[in-house]
Amino acid sequence: MQLQNTLGSMSPDQKNRIFSLADELREEDGSYLEPRDSIRPDRRSENGFDLMPLVTDLASLDLERGAVEALGYEWYGEMGIAGRRYCKQDIGGRRVAQLHFFAMGDPGAHRHLAFRDYLRAHPGIAAAYAAEKRRARDLHPGDHQAYGAERQAWIDRVEAEALAWYGQKA
């Protein structure tokens, strides 16, 4: 099964659920960030929306796991990235959203933002990333873990470039 989703193909109820969740997850200071894919109807994402809520304390978030799951999200904990809490939501067999929670100031959040901004500033690299995701998806249809592992070397290489670029930009 190939997971493809666009905001335009989602029902109004699905869109409202995503945006209301973002509002529910917003910190008191108004912070929440989307790390990779922009929430725009003209941008296709293989895995729905990637949102990166920044929280003040992961231990407190862990105590709210039941509330996140009650919103229809599956909780996976760190899932391979120290300092992250990963959750996903599928509706009708299609990935709708992924949440990558980090504590404010966590280096993982910085890394995600650098990668996102680098892709936005370099359309050719963004296109190469889209091609890499398609290649990995075609090699491992329906297997998200193998899909992620397949593209990891590409991500690691470009992430190093992105972090260097992001540091120069600041």
N, C-alpha and C positions, 0 to 999 in steps of 0.2 A: 504494500500500500504506500503510495506516495502522498506525503502530507503537504498540501498546498492550500493557502488561505489568503484571502484579501479582505480588507475591511468592507469593500463594496459587495462581497458575496455573503456577508454576515447579515443575519436578521437584525432588525432594530433592537429586539430584546437582547441579543448577544452583545451588540455594541454598548447598550446601556449597562449591561452587567460589567463589562470591562471598565468603562469610565467610572461607574459608581464604586467599583473596587478600588480604583486609583484614588478616588476621593476618601474612601475609608482608610486607606493605607497611608495617607498623607500625614506627615509629622505635624506637630503643633506649630512648628516654624514654617510650615508650607512646603517642606522639601520632599520630593521624590523625583526620581530620575529614570529615564528610559535609556539603557546602555547601548543597544545596538541598532535596532530598527526603529525608525521614526513612526509615530502614530499618525500616519497620513494615508488617505484612501488610495493614493496612487503608488504606494510602495508595497511590493509583494514580500511576504516573509514566509519561509518554509514552515516555521513553527509558531505562527501567530505573533502576538506581541511579546516583546521582551521588556519587562519593567524592572527597575532596580530601586525598590524602596530603601531609603537609608534610615536606619533606626538608631536610637541613642544607645541601645543595649540589647545584644543578642540573647542574653539570658532571659530578659523580660519578654522578648519575642517568643522564645521557646515556650514560655508559660501560656502564650496566646495561640499555640499551635491548633488547638481545637476550634478556635474562632476562624482561623484561616481555612481549615478543612471544612467548616460549616458553610463557607462561601463556595465550596465545590472544588477546592484545590487539593491535590495530592502533595503531601509533604515528604521530601527526600533528605532533609538535613543538609549537610555540607556537600554531599554528592561529588567528592573529588576536589573541591576547592575550599581550603581552610578559611574559616571566617565568613563563609557564606551559608545562607539557608535557601535551598532551592525548592520551589513548588511549581507545579504545572496544572493546567486545567484543560481538559478535552471535553468538547461538546459534540455529540453525535459522531464520535470516532475521529474527530479532527482537533488538532491542537489549536487552542484559542489563545492561551497566554502562558507565559513563563515568568515567574517572579524570582529575582536574584536579590535577596535581602543581604545587606551588608551594614555593619555599624558605620556611622559617620566617621570619616577619616581613615577607614580601612584601606590599605594599599590595593586590595582587590577591586574596590570601587574605582580607584584612580586608574588602574589598569584597564578596566572595562570602558571608562570614559575616554581614555587615550585611544583605544582601539576604535571606538565609535567615531570620534572626531576625526581621526586619521582617515577612515573610510569616507566620511562625508567630504573631506577636503581633497581627496584623491579619487576621482570617479573611476579611473582606470583600475586602481587596486580594488575598489568596491566591486567592479564588474568581474575582476579575477576571483574575488571572494565568492560572488554569486556562482561563478562557474565551478569553483572548488566544492561548494555546497551541493550543487547538482551532481557533480561527479561522485561525491561520497554517498549521496542519496541513491544514485543509480546502482552503485556497488552493493549497498546494504539497505534495500527497500524494507521499511517497516522495523528496522533494528536501530533504535536511537543510540544505543551505546556504541555499536560498531560504526555508525555514521559519525559520531563525535570523535572516536578514536582515529578514524580514517583521515579526518581533516586537521587533526591536532598539530602535526608538524608544520603545516602551512600557517596555521594560526600563530604558533610559537614564533616563527620567523617574522611574520608581519607585525606581531605584537611588539617584538624588540624594536623594529623600525618605528612603530607608532609611539612607543615610550620615549625614544630618543627625540623624535619630532615634537612630541607634546612638551617635553622638557625645554626645548628651544623656544617654543611658542610662549611659554609662561613668563 
